[in-house]
Amino acid sequence: MKEKSYKAARTRNNILIHILLAVLAFIWVFPVLWVIMTSFRAEKGSYVSTFFPKSFTLDNYIKLFTDTSILNFPKMFGNTLIIAIFSCLLSTFFVLSAAFCLSRMRFKMRKPYMNMAMILGLFPGFMSMVAVYFILKAVGLTEGSLIRLALILCYSGGSALGFQIAKGFFDTTPYAIDEAAMIDGCTRWQVFTKITLPLSKPIIIYTVLTSFISPWVDFIFAKVICRANADQYTVAIGLWKMLEKEYIDNWYTCFAAGAVLISIPIAILFLKMQKFYVNGMTGAVKG
């Protein structure tokens, strides 16, 4: 009897847990489905009375790439892609270099630096955006095509403060490997590039993903630095402009189409590199 009651209680708990998870999954998926369906909606404007579109069309996606008279989405997409790629490369190098130094080397102010980085990480980066903007303006990086360079510097400049996860992964690599390489005549740089990095593919993938996503979806710094330079807008600013009162009636469904399009590259990266991403997080937790 006890065993039967135990199985019945376990079955009941499992059912309740699965129901709760199903409800949470629906809540999470519902906005995504709404955006996707809205992107194919043929009705004009944001004021609609039905959840499901009355008719479907691809015109919203076509308009994004053909109607560039007011909002040049292809240009915005290209700007964002350039900024995200270069920011990703620089940020990945900075993060991995700082993490390797703090994991493998012992020097003065090492622990105070790590403590300072931890404290600074508690504050959002946009708290410094006014000071950053005036610094960039003073050196002439807030006009024309140099705005892209300014955004790359903003996104990658302080990235080394996020070294904690990569450091935790490097801590799991035996130091004896480094010692053996240095006995054979390798320098620290050679140990880093030829020994440590080839053994650290998971954390490299993780760092690349996180470094790419940040500039891809950022709005605050991009809006402050781009200001009225429409030819330098990123997709985040472009999507925001589509919801302004003078554009929302004609561009609302295009906004949904743009939201779907910019999510595709990130989704593909995550799906292709999910295995390495999980391994990188696991290694960091072990450290």
N, C-alpha and C positions, 0 to 999 in steps of 0.2 A: 504493500500500500504506500509506503513512504517513497519507494522508487517511482511509482506511478504519479504520485502527487508532485514529486520533484520534476519529472518530465513534463507534466502539465503546466507547472509554474514556469519552467524554462521556455516551453512553447509559447505561452502567453506573453512572456517578456520579449521574446524574439519578435512576435507579431507587433507588439506595441512599438518596439524599436524601429522595425521596418516601416511602420506607418509614419512615425515621426520623421525618419530619413526621407521617405517619399514626399512628405509635405515640404520639408526644407529644400529638397531638390526641385520641386515645382516652383517654390518661391524664387529660387536662384535662376531657374531656366526661363521663367515667365517673361521677364524684361528682355531677355535675349530673343525669344520667339517674337515678341512684339516688335522689336526693332527690325528683325528680318522681314516680317510680314509687311510692316510699314514701308520698307524699302521697295517692295513690289506693288504698293498700292497705287491704283490709277486715279483715285480721287485727289483733288487738289487741296492743299492747305492742311493745317493742323487740327481744325475743328471737324472731327468726324464722329458719327454717332454709333459706329459698330467697331467691334474689336477686329473681326475678320474683314479683309478688303472685299468690296463688292465685285471688283475686277482686278486682274493682275496685269502688270506691264513691266517691260524692261527699260522704259523711257527714262526712269530716274537715274539709272546707271549710265545710260547713253548721254544724258544731259550733263552729267558731271564732267565728262571728257570732251564734250563738243561745245557747250555753252561757256565760253571763257570771257565773255564781255564784262561780267561783273565780278565773279569769283572764279579764279583760275585754279581749279582743283588739281590738274596735272602738275602745274608749277609748284603748288604747295606740297604735293606728294613728293616731287623731286627734291625740293628743299629739305624736307624732313628726312628723306632717305639719306641724303648726303651728310646731314648733321648727325644722324643716328649712327651711321657707319664709322665716321671718323671719331666721334665721341666714344663709340664702343671700343675701337682699337686703342685709343689713348688710355681710356679708363681701365681696360683690361691690363695693359702694361703697368700702369701705376699701382693698381690694387695688388697684382701678383708680386711686383717688385717689393712693395712695402711689406706685404705679408711674409715674403721669404726672408727679408732682413730681420723682421721682428721675431720670426720663428727660429732662425738659425744663428743670428749674431747676438752678442752681448756687449752693450755699450752704455755709456752714461746717459741718463734721461730716458732710457728705454721704457721703464715702467711708468714714469710720469707721462710720457707721450701716449702710451696706451690708455691710461686713465683719462687724459685730456680728450683723446679721440672718442672715448666712450661717453663722456659728458657732452661734448659738442654734438654727438649723434642724437642726443635727446631733443635737440632743437631743430625745427624744420628749416630747410635751406633757404626758403623764401624770406626769412627774417632779414637776410643780408642783401636782398635784391636791390634796394635803393642805393646802398653803398657800392655794390658791384656795378650798377648801371653808371654811376658818376665816374667810377674808375675807368670803365670802358669808354665812356664819352671823352674823358680827358686824353686818352691815347688814340682817339679817332676811329673806334671800332663800332660805332652805332649808326653808320650811314652806308647805304649802298650794299654791295656784295660782301663787305666786311662784317655785316651782321651775322652771317653764317659762321664766320670765324669766331666772333664774340660768343655765340651760343655754344660752339664746340668747346671753347675755353671754360665757359660756365659749367657745362655738364661734366667735363673731365678734370677740371682743376682741383676740386676737393674730393675726388673719388677715392683717393688713397685712405681717407678716414674710415672707409668701409672695409678695412682689411680683416676684420675679426673672423669671418667664416673661412676665408682662404688660409689664414694663419692656423686655424684649427685643423684644417686638412693637412697642411704642411707638417704640423706637429706629429701627425701619425706616420710620416715617412721616417724610417730609422736614420739617425744621424751617422751611423756607421757607414752608410753608402757615401755620404759626403766626404767623410774622412778617407775612405779608400780611394775616392777620385782625386782628392788633394795629394795623397801620397804618390799617386801616379803622375802628378804634375799639373793637375787642373787648377785653374784659378776659380775664385768665387763666381765670376760671371759664367765660366764654362760649366761649373757645377749646376748653376741655376738654369742655363739654357739647354744643356745636353744631358743632364741627369734628372733634375727635379721636374722640369716641365713635361718631358715625355712620360713621366710616371704620374702626372697630375691631370690627365685629360678630363676627368669628371669635374674638377673644380674650375678648370679653364672654361668648359662649356657653361657651367653655372654662371661664372663671372661675365662671359660674353652675353648671355641671355639677359641678365639683369642690367648690364651696361647698355644694351641696345634698347630695352623697353623704356628706360627712364627718359631719354630725349624724344623717343617716339611719341609718348603720350603727354609730355609736359605742356602746360599752357601758361603758367604764371611767368616764368622767366622769358619765354618766347614773346608773350604779349608786351611785357615791359620793355624789352630791347628792340623789338620790331616796330612798335608804335604804329605809325601810319604808313610804313613802307610795305605796301600791299604785295609788291613783287617778291618780298622776302618772307611772307607768311608761311607758317607751318600748317599741317593739317588740323591741329588742335584749334588754332585761331580761325582757320577756314570754317570748320564745323560750328564754332561759336558764332561767327558772322552770319551763318545761314539761319540762325534762330533770332536774329535781330528783327525788330518790327517791320523794317522796310523790305526784308528778304523772306521772312518766314512763310508768307503765303505761297510763294513760288518755289521755295527751296526746302521746305520742311521734309518732304519725302526724299529729296536728294540728300538731306542731312542723314537720314536713316541709311541710305545706300552708301554714303561715305563712311559711316560708322562700321558698316559690315566690311567694306573694303579694307580699311586700315587694321581691322582685327585679323584678317587672313594671314598676313606674313608672320605675326606673332604666334598665331595658332599653329601654323606649319612648323615653326621653329620648335615650339614646345613638344609637338607630337613626334617630331623626328629625333629630338634630343632628350626626351623625357627620361630615358634610362640613365644617361650620364648625369642629368640634373638631380635625380634622386640619389645616385651614388655620391655625388658631390656633397649634398646635404648630410648624408649618412656619415661620410668621413669627417665632416666638420663637427658633427655632434660628438663623435668618438673622441675628437681632440679636446 
